């Protein structure tokens, strides 16, 4: 029995990675984003929220 009521969050890369710290680039890759305007729907968890907070200036979040 799979739960379909899992909270998700949509993350979109809105800024390029040129001139960005290497750690922040790795965080963006960990979110599954590669190019500008890539969108991923991820499970809302503390780990994902931490990555989003780290690179908040590069991404937009849609709840």
N, CA, C and O atoms as a Tripos MOL2 file, in Angstrom:
@<TRIPOS>MOLECULE
protein
  252   251    63     0     0
PROTEIN
NO_CHARGES

@<TRIPOS>ATOM
      1 N           0.8400   -1.1830    0.0000 N.3       1 UNK1
      2 CA          0.0000    0.0000    0.0000 C.3       1 UNK1
      3 C           0.8810    1.2410    0.0000 C.2       1 UNK1
      4 O           1.5480    1.5360    0.9920 O.2       1 UNK1
      5 N           0.8830    1.9510   -1.0910 N.am      2 UNK2
      6 CA          1.6970    3.1540   -1.1990 C.3       2 UNK2
      7 C           0.8790    4.3720   -0.7870 C.2       2 UNK2
      8 O          -0.3110    4.4780   -1.0830 O.2       2 UNK2
      9 N           1.5490    5.2820   -0.0990 N.am      3 UNK3
     10 CA          0.8890    6.5270    0.3010 C.3       3 UNK3
     11 C           1.0000    7.5370   -0.8320 C.2       3 UNK3
     12 O           2.0880    7.7710   -1.3590 O.2       3 UNK3
     13 N          -0.1130    8.1260   -1.1990 N.am      4 UNK4
     14 CA         -0.1000    9.1760   -2.2160 C.3       4 UNK4
     15 C          -0.1800   10.5570   -1.5830 C.2       4 UNK4
     16 O          -0.2030   11.5640   -2.2920 O.2       4 UNK4
     17 N          -0.2210   10.6150   -0.2540 N.am      5 UNK5
     18 CA         -0.3500   11.8890    0.4390 C.3       5 UNK5
     19 C           1.0040   12.4380    0.8810 C.2       5 UNK5
     20 O           1.0750   13.2000    1.8450 O.2       5 UNK5
     21 N           2.0690   12.0630    0.1950 N.am      6 UNK6
     22 CA          3.3970   12.5310    0.5530 C.3       6 UNK6
     23 C           3.5430   13.9790    0.0990 C.2       6 UNK6
     24 O           3.2530   14.3060   -1.0510 O.2       6 UNK6
     25 N           3.9930   14.8450    1.0040 N.am      7 UNK7
     26 CA          4.1870   16.2490    0.6680 C.3       7 UNK7
     27 C           5.3650   16.3810   -0.2890 C.2       7 UNK7
     28 O           6.4240   15.7900   -0.0800 O.2       7 UNK7
     29 N           5.1620   17.1630   -1.3350 N.am      8 UNK8
     30 CA          6.2330   17.3910   -2.3040 C.3       8 UNK8
     31 C           6.4590   18.8840   -2.4670 C.2       8 UNK8
     32 O           5.6360   19.7150   -2.0810 O.2       8 UNK8
     33 N           7.5940   19.1850   -3.0480 N.am      9 UNK9
     34 CA          7.9720   20.5620   -3.2880 C.3       9 UNK9
     35 C           8.5370   20.6250   -4.7040 C.2       9 UNK9
     36 O           9.3070   19.7520   -5.1050 O.2       9 UNK9
     37 N           8.1600   21.6470   -5.4580 N.am     10 UNK10
     38 CA          8.6940   21.8280   -6.8170 C.3      10 UNK10
     39 C           9.8050   22.8580   -6.7580 C.2      10 UNK10
     40 O           9.6310   23.9490   -6.2150 O.2      10 UNK10
     41 N          10.9500   22.5000   -7.3220 N.am     11 UNK11
     42 CA         12.1200   23.3680   -7.2940 C.3      11 UNK11
     43 C          12.5260   23.6630   -8.7330 C.2      11 UNK11
     44 O          12.6380   22.7530   -9.5540 O.2      11 UNK11
     45 N          12.7460   24.9380   -9.0300 N.am     12 UNK12
     46 CA         13.1460   25.3640  -10.3740 C.3      12 UNK12
     47 C          14.4550   26.1410  -10.2820 C.2      12 UNK12
     48 O          14.5900   27.0410   -9.4520 O.2      12 UNK12
     49 N          15.4230   25.7930  -11.1370 N.am     13 UNK13
     50 CA         16.6860   26.5220  -11.2040 C.3      13 UNK13
     51 C          16.4580   27.7830  -12.0260 C.2      13 UNK13
     52 O          16.1340   27.6970  -13.2100 O.2      13 UNK13
     53 N          16.6230   28.9520  -11.4140 N.am     14 UNK14
     54 CA         16.3080   30.2040  -12.1000 C.3      14 UNK14
     55 C          17.5510   31.0300  -12.4230 C.2      14 UNK14
     56 O          17.4570   32.0310  -13.1320 O.2      14 UNK14
     57 N          18.7040   30.6280  -11.9170 N.am     15 UNK15
     58 CA         19.9250   31.3890  -12.1580 C.3      15 UNK15
     59 C          21.0290   30.4200  -12.5420 C.2      15 UNK15
     60 O          21.0720   29.2940  -12.0480 O.2      15 UNK15
     61 N          21.9140   30.8500  -13.4140 N.am     16 UNK16
     62 CA         23.0090   30.0100  -13.8580 C.3      16 UNK16
     63 C          24.0460   29.7790  -12.7730 C.2      16 UNK16
     64 O          24.0690   30.4850  -11.7650 O.2      16 UNK16
     65 N          24.9000   28.7930  -12.9820 N.am     17 UNK17
     66 CA         25.8710   28.3990  -11.9720 C.3      17 UNK17
     67 C          27.2600   28.9860  -12.2020 C.2      17 UNK17
     68 O          28.2010   28.6570  -11.4800 O.2      17 UNK17
     69 N          27.3900   29.8340  -13.1820 N.am     18 UNK18
     70 CA         28.6850   30.4320  -13.4720 C.3      18 UNK18
     71 C          29.0790   31.3800  -12.3380 C.2      18 UNK18
     72 O          28.3000   32.2470  -11.9440 O.2      18 UNK18
     73 N          30.2790   31.2080  -11.8270 N.am     19 UNK19
     74 CA         30.7720   32.0650  -10.7610 C.3      19 UNK19
     75 C          30.2430   31.7180   -9.3800 C.2      19 UNK19
     76 O          30.3700   32.5090   -8.4460 O.2      19 UNK19
     77 N          29.6510   30.5400   -9.2500 N.am     20 UNK20
     78 CA         29.0660   30.1060   -7.9830 C.3      20 UNK20
     79 C          30.0400   29.1540   -7.2980 C.2      20 UNK20
     80 O          30.7830   28.4330   -7.9640 O.2      20 UNK20
     81 N          30.0330   29.1530   -5.9660 N.am     21 UNK21
     82 CA         30.9110   28.2630   -5.2120 C.3      21 UNK21
     83 C          30.6870   26.8050   -5.6080 C.2      21 UNK21
     84 O          29.5700   26.4040   -5.9350 O.2      21 UNK21
     85 N          31.7510   26.0290   -5.5740 N.am     22 UNK22
     86 CA         31.6720   24.6190   -5.9530 C.3      22 UNK22
     87 C          30.6880   23.8570   -5.0690 C.2      22 UNK22
     88 O          29.9600   22.9960   -5.5650 O.2      22 UNK22
     89 N          30.6530   24.1540   -3.7790 N.am     23 UNK23
     90 CA         29.7280   23.4640   -2.8770 C.3      23 UNK23
     91 C          28.2800   23.7330   -3.2610 C.2      23 UNK23
     92 O          27.4300   22.8500   -3.1530 O.2      23 UNK23
     93 N          28.0020   24.9460   -3.7070 N.am     24 UNK24
     94 CA         26.6450   25.2800   -4.1090 C.3      24 UNK24
     95 C          26.2790   24.5880   -5.4150 C.2      24 UNK24
     96 O          25.1320   24.1800   -5.5990 O.2      24 UNK24
     97 N          27.2330   24.4520   -6.3130 N.am     25 UNK25
     98 CA         26.9900   23.7040   -7.5520 C.3      25 UNK25
     99 C          26.6370   22.2590   -7.2320 C.2      25 UNK25
    100 O          25.7270   21.6870   -7.8320 O.2      25 UNK25
    101 N          27.3570   21.6750   -6.2900 N.am     26 UNK26
    102 CA         27.0870   20.2910   -5.9130 C.3      26 UNK26
    103 C          25.7120   20.1590   -5.2620 C.2      26 UNK26
    104 O          25.0330   19.1500   -5.4480 O.2      26 UNK26
    105 N          25.3010   21.1660   -4.5040 N.am     27 UNK27
    106 CA         23.9720   21.1360   -3.8840 C.3      27 UNK27
    107 C          22.8850   21.1930   -4.9440 C.2      27 UNK27
    108 O          21.8710   20.5040   -4.8350 O.2      27 UNK27
    109 N          23.0930   22.0090   -5.9670 N.am     28 UNK28
    110 CA         22.1180   22.1060   -7.0570 C.3      28 UNK28
    111 C          22.0360   20.7710   -7.7910 C.2      28 UNK28
    112 O          20.9450   20.3200   -8.1410 O.2      28 UNK28
    113 N          23.1810   20.1400   -8.0260 N.am     29 UNK29
    114 CA         23.1920   18.8190   -8.6800 C.3      29 UNK29
    115 C          22.4940   17.7770   -7.8220 C.2      29 UNK29
    116 O          21.8050   16.9020   -8.3450 O.2      29 UNK29
    117 N          22.6690   17.8640   -6.4980 N.am     30 UNK30
    118 CA         22.0260   16.9190   -5.5890 C.3      30 UNK30
    119 C          20.5030   17.0600   -5.6410 C.2      30 UNK30
    120 O          19.7770   16.0950   -5.4010 O.2      30 UNK30
    121 N          20.0290   18.2570   -5.9540 N.am     31 UNK31
    122 CA         18.5920   18.4700   -6.1120 C.3      31 UNK31
    123 C          18.0930   17.9500   -7.4610 C.2      31 UNK31
    124 O          16.8860   17.8970   -7.6940 O.2      31 UNK31
    125 N          19.0090   17.5680   -8.3460 N.am     32 UNK32
    126 CA         18.6270   17.0220   -9.6460 C.3      32 UNK32
    127 C          18.4500   18.0730  -10.7150 C.2      32 UNK32
    128 O          17.8170   17.8140  -11.7390 O.2      32 UNK32
    129 N          18.9980   19.2540  -10.4980 N.am     33 UNK33
    130 CA         18.8580   20.3520  -11.4570 C.3      33 UNK33
    131 C          20.1520   20.5100  -12.2430 C.2      33 UNK33
    132 O          21.2400   20.5170  -11.6670 O.2      33 UNK33
    133 N          20.0300   20.6380  -13.5650 N.am     34 UNK34
    134 CA         21.2130   20.7490  -14.4150 C.3      34 UNK34
    135 C          21.2690   22.0700  -15.1620 C.2      34 UNK34
    136 O          22.3040   22.7360  -15.1620 O.2      34 UNK34
    137 N          20.1810   22.4540  -15.7940 N.am     35 UNK35
    138 CA         20.1540   23.6600  -16.6230 C.3      35 UNK35
    139 C          19.1500   24.6590  -16.0660 C.2      35 UNK35
    140 O          18.3000   24.3080  -15.2480 O.2      35 UNK35
    141 N          19.2530   25.8850  -16.5070 N.am     36 UNK36
    142 CA         18.2970   26.9140  -16.1060 C.3      36 UNK36
    143 C          16.9020   26.4810  -16.5380 C.2      36 UNK36
    144 O          16.7200   25.9550  -17.6350 O.2      36 UNK36
    145 N          15.9350   26.7020  -15.6850 N.am     37 UNK37
    146 CA         14.5190   26.3580  -15.8610 C.3      37 UNK37
    147 C          14.2310   24.8710  -15.7160 C.2      37 UNK37
    148 O          13.1140   24.4390  -16.0020 O.2      37 UNK37
    149 N          15.2040   24.0750  -15.2810 N.am     38 UNK38
    150 CA         14.9060   22.6870  -14.9240 C.3      38 UNK38
    151 C          14.0090   22.6790  -13.7010 C.2      38 UNK38
    152 O          14.1960   23.4780  -12.7830 O.2      38 UNK38
    153 N          13.0370   21.7810  -13.6860 N.am     39 UNK39
    154 CA         12.1050   21.6630  -12.5670 C.3      39 UNK39
    155 C          12.1290   20.2260  -12.0710 C.2      39 UNK39
    156 O          12.1050   19.2850  -12.8640 O.2      39 UNK39
    157 N          12.1770   20.0650  -10.7550 N.am     40 UNK40
    158 CA         12.0910   18.7440  -10.1380 C.3      40 UNK40
    159 C          11.0530   18.7960   -9.0340 C.2      40 UNK40
    160 O          10.9440   19.7850   -8.3090 O.2      40 UNK40
    161 N          10.3030   17.7320   -8.9170 N.am     41 UNK41
    162 CA          9.3510   17.5990   -7.8280 C.3      41 UNK41
    163 C           9.9550   16.6180   -6.8360 C.2      41 UNK41
    164 O          10.1220   15.4360   -7.1390 O.2      41 UNK41
    165 N          10.2780   17.1160   -5.6560 N.am     42 UNK42
    166 CA         10.9920   16.3340   -4.6580 C.3      42 UNK42
    167 C          10.1480   16.1520   -3.4140 C.2      42 UNK42
    168 O           9.2700   16.9620   -3.1180 O.2      42 UNK42
    169 N          10.4250   15.0740   -2.6870 N.am     43 UNK43
    170 CA          9.7540   14.8360   -1.4220 C.3      43 UNK43
    171 C          10.1890   15.9090   -0.4260 C.2      43 UNK43
    172 O          11.3740   16.2240   -0.3180 O.2      43 UNK43
    173 N           9.2320   16.4590    0.2900 N.am     44 UNK44
    174 CA          9.5250   17.5140    1.2580 C.3      44 UNK44
    175 C          10.0990   16.8820    2.5160 C.2      44 UNK44
    176 O           9.3760   16.2850    3.3140 O.2      44 UNK44
    177 N          11.4150   17.0220    2.6810 N.am     45 UNK45
    178 CA         12.0980   16.4450    3.8370 C.3      45 UNK45
    179 C          13.1060   17.4610    4.3650 C.2      45 UNK45
    180 O          13.4500   18.4090    3.6590 O.2      45 UNK45
    181 N          13.5780   17.2790    5.5830 N.am     46 UNK46
    182 CA         14.5780   18.2130    6.1260 C.3      46 UNK46
    183 C          15.8520   18.2770    5.2810 C.2      46 UNK46
    184 O          16.4670   19.3380    5.1720 O.2      46 UNK46
    185 N          16.2480   17.1590    4.6870 N.am     47 UNK47
    186 CA         17.4550   17.1560    3.8710 C.3      47 UNK47
    187 C          17.2750   18.0120    2.6250 C.2      47 UNK47
    188 O          18.1590   18.7910    2.2680 O.2      47 UNK47
    189 N          16.1360   17.8680    1.9680 N.am     48 UNK48
    190 CA         15.8570   18.6530    0.7610 C.3      48 UNK48
    191 C          15.7300   20.1220    1.1260 C.2      48 UNK48
    192 O          16.2360   20.9830    0.4060 O.2      48 UNK48
    193 N          15.0590   20.4240    2.2380 N.am     49 UNK49
    194 CA         14.9150   21.8140    2.6800 C.3      49 UNK49
    195 C          16.2730   22.4440    2.9730 C.2      49 UNK49
    196 O          16.4830   23.6250    2.6970 O.2      49 UNK49
    197 N          17.1890   21.6640    3.5300 N.am     50 UNK50
    198 CA         18.5260   22.1770    3.8050 C.3      50 UNK50
    199 C          19.2670   22.5400    2.5330 C.2      50 UNK50
    200 O          19.9300   23.5750    2.4700 O.2      50 UNK50
    201 N          19.1550   21.6890    1.5150 N.am     51 UNK51
    202 CA         19.7940   21.9920    0.2320 C.3      51 UNK51
    203 C          19.1770   23.2280   -0.3970 C.2      51 UNK51
    204 O          19.8860   24.0640   -0.9560 O.2      51 UNK51
    205 N          17.8530   23.3470   -0.3090 N.am     52 UNK52
    206 CA         17.1700   24.5110   -0.8770 C.3      52 UNK52
    207 C          17.6000   25.7790   -0.1560 C.2      52 UNK52
    208 O          17.8200   26.8080   -0.7950 O.2      52 UNK52
    209 N          17.7220   25.7190    1.1610 N.am     53 UNK53
    210 CA         18.1500   26.9010    1.9180 C.3      53 UNK53
    211 C          19.5640   27.3210    1.5560 C.2      53 UNK53
    212 O          19.8700   28.5130    1.5330 O.2      53 UNK53
    213 N          20.4220   26.3640    1.2750 N.am     54 UNK54
    214 CA         21.8080   26.6710    0.9400 C.3      54 UNK54
    215 C          21.9000   27.4080   -0.3950 C.2      54 UNK54
    216 O          22.7150   28.3180   -0.5430 O.2      54 UNK54
    217 N          21.0710   27.0220   -1.3660 N.am     55 UNK55
    218 CA         21.1450   27.6200   -2.7080 C.3      55 UNK55
    219 C          19.8630   28.3840   -3.0280 C.2      55 UNK55
    220 O          19.4290   28.4180   -4.1800 O.2      55 UNK55
    221 N          19.2730   28.9810   -2.0370 N.am     56 UNK56
    222 CA         18.0120   29.6930   -2.2160 C.3      56 UNK56
    223 C          18.0900   30.8380   -3.2070 C.2      56 UNK56
    224 O          17.0810   31.2070   -3.8080 O.2      56 UNK56
    225 N          19.2720   31.4020   -3.3840 N.am     57 UNK57
    226 CA         19.4360   32.5060   -4.3280 C.3      57 UNK57
    227 C          19.5150   32.0270   -5.7770 C.2      57 UNK57
    228 O          19.5130   32.8450   -6.6970 O.2      57 UNK57
    229 N          19.5840   30.7090   -5.9900 N.am     58 UNK58
    230 CA         19.6580   30.1540   -7.3280 C.3      58 UNK58
    231 C          18.3560   29.4840   -7.7770 C.2      58 UNK58
    232 O          18.1490   29.2640   -8.9710 O.2      58 UNK58
    233 N          17.4880   29.1640   -6.8270 N.am     59 UNK59
    234 CA         16.2880   28.3850   -7.1360 C.3      59 UNK59
    235 C          15.0390   29.1180   -6.6700 C.2      59 UNK59
    236 O          15.0900   30.0040   -5.8170 O.2      59 UNK59
    237 N          13.9060   28.7160   -7.2650 N.am     60 UNK60
    238 CA         12.6020   29.1670   -6.7630 C.3      60 UNK60
    239 C          11.8380   27.9300   -6.3430 C.2      60 UNK60
    240 O          11.9900   26.8620   -6.9360 O.2      60 UNK60
    241 N          11.0090   28.0800   -5.3080 N.am     61 UNK61
    242 CA         10.3090   26.9500   -4.7170 C.3      61 UNK61
    243 C           8.8220   27.1720   -4.8460 C.2      61 UNK61
    244 O           8.3150   28.2470   -4.5260 O.2      61 UNK61
    245 N           8.1150   26.1460   -5.3180 N.am     62 UNK62
    246 CA          6.6680   26.1670   -5.4050 C.3      62 UNK62
    247 C           6.1510   25.0340   -4.5230 C.2      62 UNK62
    248 O           6.4530   23.8660   -4.7680 O.2      62 UNK62
    249 N           5.3900   25.3720   -3.5200 N.am     63 UNK63
    250 CA          4.9160   24.3700   -2.5560 C.3      63 UNK63
    251 C           3.8330   23.5040   -3.1520 C.2      63 UNK63
    252 O           3.3190   22.6090   -2.4820 O.2      63 UNK63
@<TRIPOS>BOND
     1     1     2 1
     2     2     3 1
     3     3     4 2
     4     3     5 am
     5     5     6 1
     6     6     7 1
     7     7     8 2
     8     7     9 am
     9     9    10 1
    10    10    11 1
    11    11    12 2
    12    11    13 am
    13    13    14 1
    14    14    15 1
    15    15    16 2
    16    15    17 am
    17    17    18 1
    18    18    19 1
    19    19    20 2
    20    19    21 am
    21    21    22 1
    22    22    23 1
    23    23    24 2
    24    23    25 am
    25    25    26 1
    26    26    27 1
    27    27    28 2
    28    27    29 am
    29    29    30 1
    30    30    31 1
    31    31    32 2
    32    31    33 am
    33    33    34 1
    34    34    35 1
    35    35    36 2
    36    35    37 am
    37    37    38 1
    38    38    39 1
    39    39    40 2
    40    39    41 am
    41    41    42 1
    42    42    43 1
    43    43    44 2
    44    43    45 am
    45    45    46 1
    46    46    47 1
    47    47    48 2
    48    47    49 am
    49    49    50 1
    50    50    51 1
    51    51    52 2
    52    51    53 am
    53    53    54 1
    54    54    55 1
    55    55    56 2
    56    55    57 am
    57    57    58 1
    58    58    59 1
    59    59    60 2
    60    59    61 am
    61    61    62 1
    62    62    63 1
    63    63    64 2
    64    63    65 am
    65    65    66 1
    66    66    67 1
    67    67    68 2
    68    67    69 am
    69    69    70 1
    70    70    71 1
    71    71    72 2
    72    71    73 am
    73    73    74 1
    74    74    75 1
    75    75    76 2
    76    75    77 am
    77    77    78 1
    78    78    79 1
    79    79    80 2
    80    79    81 am
    81    81    82 1
    82    82    83 1
    83    83    84 2
    84    83    85 am
    85    85    86 1
    86    86    87 1
    87    87    88 2
    88    87    89 am
    89    89    90 1
    90    90    91 1
    91    91    92 2
    92    91    93 am
    93    93    94 1
    94    94    95 1
    95    95    96 2
    96    95    97 am
    97    97    98 1
    98    98    99 1
    99    99   100 2
   100    99   101 am
   101   101   102 1
   102   102   103 1
   103   103   104 2
   104   103   105 am
   105   105   106 1
   106   106   107 1
   107   107   108 2
   108   107   109 am
   109   109   110 1
   110   110   111 1
   111   111   112 2
   112   111   113 am
   113   113   114 1
   114   114   115 1
   115   115   116 2
   116   115   117 am
   117   117   118 1
   118   118   119 1
   119   119   120 2
   120   119   121 am
   121   121   122 1
   122   122   123 1
   123   123   124 2
   124   123   125 am
   125   125   126 1
   126   126   127 1
   127   127   128 2
   128   127   129 am
   129   129   130 1
   130   130   131 1
   131   131   132 2
   132   131   133 am
   133   133   134 1
   134   134   135 1
   135   135   136 2
   136   135   137 am
   137   137   138 1
   138   138   139 1
   139   139   140 2
   140   139   141 am
   141   141   142 1
   142   142   143 1
   143   143   144 2
   144   143   145 am
   145   145   146 1
   146   146   147 1
   147   147   148 2
   148   147   149 am
   149   149   150 1
   150   150   151 1
   151   151   152 2
   152   151   153 am
   153   153   154 1
   154   154   155 1
   155   155   156 2
   156   155   157 am
   157   157   158 1
   158   158   159 1
   159   159   160 2
   160   159   161 am
   161   161   162 1
   162   162   163 1
   163   163   164 2
   164   163   165 am
   165   165   166 1
   166   166   167 1
   167   167   168 2
   168   167   169 am
   169   169   170 1
   170   170   171 1
   171   171   172 2
   172   171   173 am
   173   173   174 1
   174   174   175 1
   175   175   176 2
   176   175   177 am
   177   177   178 1
   178   178   179 1
   179   179   180 2
   180   179   181 am
   181   181   182 1
   182   182   183 1
   183   183   184 2
   184   183   185 am
   185   185   186 1
   186   186   187 1
   187   187   188 2
   188   187   189 am
   189   189   190 1
   190   190   191 1
   191   191   192 2
   192   191   193 am
   193   193   194 1
   194   194   195 1
   195   195   196 2
   196   195   197 am
   197   197   198 1
   198   198   199 1
   199   199   200 2
   200   199   201 am
   201   201   202 1
   202   202   203 1
   203   203   204 2
   204   203   205 am
   205   205   206 1
   206   206   207 1
   207   207   208 2
   208   207   209 am
   209   209   210 1
   210   210   211 1
   211   211   212 2
   212   211   213 am
   213   213   214 1
   214   214   215 1
   215   215   216 2
   216   215   217 am
   217   217   218 1
   218   218   219 1
   219   219   220 2
   220   219   221 am
   221   221   222 1
   222   222   223 1
   223   223   224 2
   224   223   225 am
   225   225   226 1
   226   226   227 1
   227   227   228 2
   228   227   229 am
   229   229   230 1
   230   230   231 1
   231   231   232 2
   232   231   233 am
   233   233   234 1
   234   234   235 1
   235   235   236 2
   236   235   237 am
   237   237   238 1
   238   238   239 1
   239   239   240 2
   240   239   241 am
   241   241   242 1
   242   242   243 1
   243   243   244 2
   244   243   245 am
   245   245   246 1
   246   246   247 1
   247   247   248 2
   248   247   249 am
   249   249   250 1
   250   250   251 1
   251   251   252 2
@<TRIPOS>SUBSTRUCTURE
     1 UNK1         2 RESIDUE 1 A UNK
     2 UNK2         6 RESIDUE 1 A UNK
     3 UNK3        10 RESIDUE 1 A UNK
     4 UNK4        14 RESIDUE 1 A UNK
     5 UNK5        18 RESIDUE 1 A UNK
     6 UNK6        22 RESIDUE 1 A UNK
     7 UNK7        26 RESIDUE 1 A UNK
     8 UNK8        30 RESIDUE 1 A UNK
     9 UNK9        34 RESIDUE 1 A UNK
    10 UNK10       38 RESIDUE 1 A UNK
    11 UNK11       42 RESIDUE 1 A UNK
    12 UNK12       46 RESIDUE 1 A UNK
    13 UNK13       50 RESIDUE 1 A UNK
    14 UNK14       54 RESIDUE 1 A UNK
    15 UNK15       58 RESIDUE 1 A UNK
    16 UNK16       62 RESIDUE 1 A UNK
    17 UNK17       66 RESIDUE 1 A UNK
    18 UNK18       70 RESIDUE 1 A UNK
    19 UNK19       74 RESIDUE 1 A UNK
    20 UNK20       78 RESIDUE 1 A UNK
    21 UNK21       82 RESIDUE 1 A UNK
    22 UNK22       86 RESIDUE 1 A UNK
    23 UNK23       90 RESIDUE 1 A UNK
    24 UNK24       94 RESIDUE 1 A UNK
    25 UNK25       98 RESIDUE 1 A UNK
    26 UNK26      102 RESIDUE 1 A UNK
    27 UNK27      106 RESIDUE 1 A UNK
    28 UNK28      110 RESIDUE 1 A UNK
    29 UNK29      114 RESIDUE 1 A UNK
    30 UNK30      118 RESIDUE 1 A UNK
    31 UNK31      122 RESIDUE 1 A UNK
    32 UNK32      126 RESIDUE 1 A UNK
    33 UNK33      130 RESIDUE 1 A UNK
    34 UNK34      134 RESIDUE 1 A UNK
    35 UNK35      138 RESIDUE 1 A UNK
    36 UNK36      142 RESIDUE 1 A UNK
    37 UNK37      146 RESIDUE 1 A UNK
    38 UNK38      150 RESIDUE 1 A UNK
    39 UNK39      154 RESIDUE 1 A UNK
    40 UNK40      158 RESIDUE 1 A UNK
    41 UNK41      162 RESIDUE 1 A UNK
    42 UNK42      166 RESIDUE 1 A UNK
    43 UNK43      170 RESIDUE 1 A UNK
    44 UNK44      174 RESIDUE 1 A UNK
    45 UNK45      178 RESIDUE 1 A UNK
    46 UNK46      182 RESIDUE 1 A UNK
    47 UNK47      186 RESIDUE 1 A UNK
    48 UNK48      190 RESIDUE 1 A UNK
    49 UNK49      194 RESIDUE 1 A UNK
    50 UNK50      198 RESIDUE 1 A UNK
    51 UNK51      202 RESIDUE 1 A UNK
    52 UNK52      206 RESIDUE 1 A UNK
    53 UNK53      210 RESIDUE 1 A UNK
    54 UNK54      214 RESIDUE 1 A UNK
    55 UNK55      218 RESIDUE 1 A UNK
    56 UNK56      222 RESIDUE 1 A UNK
    57 UNK57      226 RESIDUE 1 A UNK
    58 UNK58      230 RESIDUE 1 A UNK
    59 UNK59      234 RESIDUE 1 A UNK
    60 UNK60      238 RESIDUE 1 A UNK
    61 UNK61      242 RESIDUE 1 A UNK
    62 UNK62      246 RESIDUE 1 A UNK
    63 UNK63      250 RESIDUE 1 A UNK
